Amino acid sequence: MISKFRIPPDAAGGPASGPARSLLFVAMVIATAAFLAVVATDLVDPAGRLDAAPGSALGFAADFGLFLALFATGAAVLPAFFDVARVWERSTPESERNARHDDGSVFGLLGFGDGDGDGGCGDGD
């Protein structure tokens, strides 16, 4: 079956993996996973469900255990979502048009650009 989206040649090996991932990408995944784990732990409130005081050892263990489980799950799953978003952004016609005109946005800083390093300069557009 022919896909209507064209995969750029630099993505032929698949999404960025291993050393190709920047430190900023890893920091973004960790920050997002921690944020989601904190919010979900506050919403679920395992210490309250166990009728344990939040300052007690049981309440702390319940809260911290749920936080660690949610953080580990988020840290394992979120890179795949970010890789899909990166590949999708690179494969759209808008990204090819925007790659020619470097606007210095935060998306280029996070690695959502074309990665050729020329910044869109010198192509005559």
Helices and strands as residue ranges (DSSP letters): G 9-11, G 18-20, H 23-44, H 46-49, H 57-91, H 93-99, H 106-109
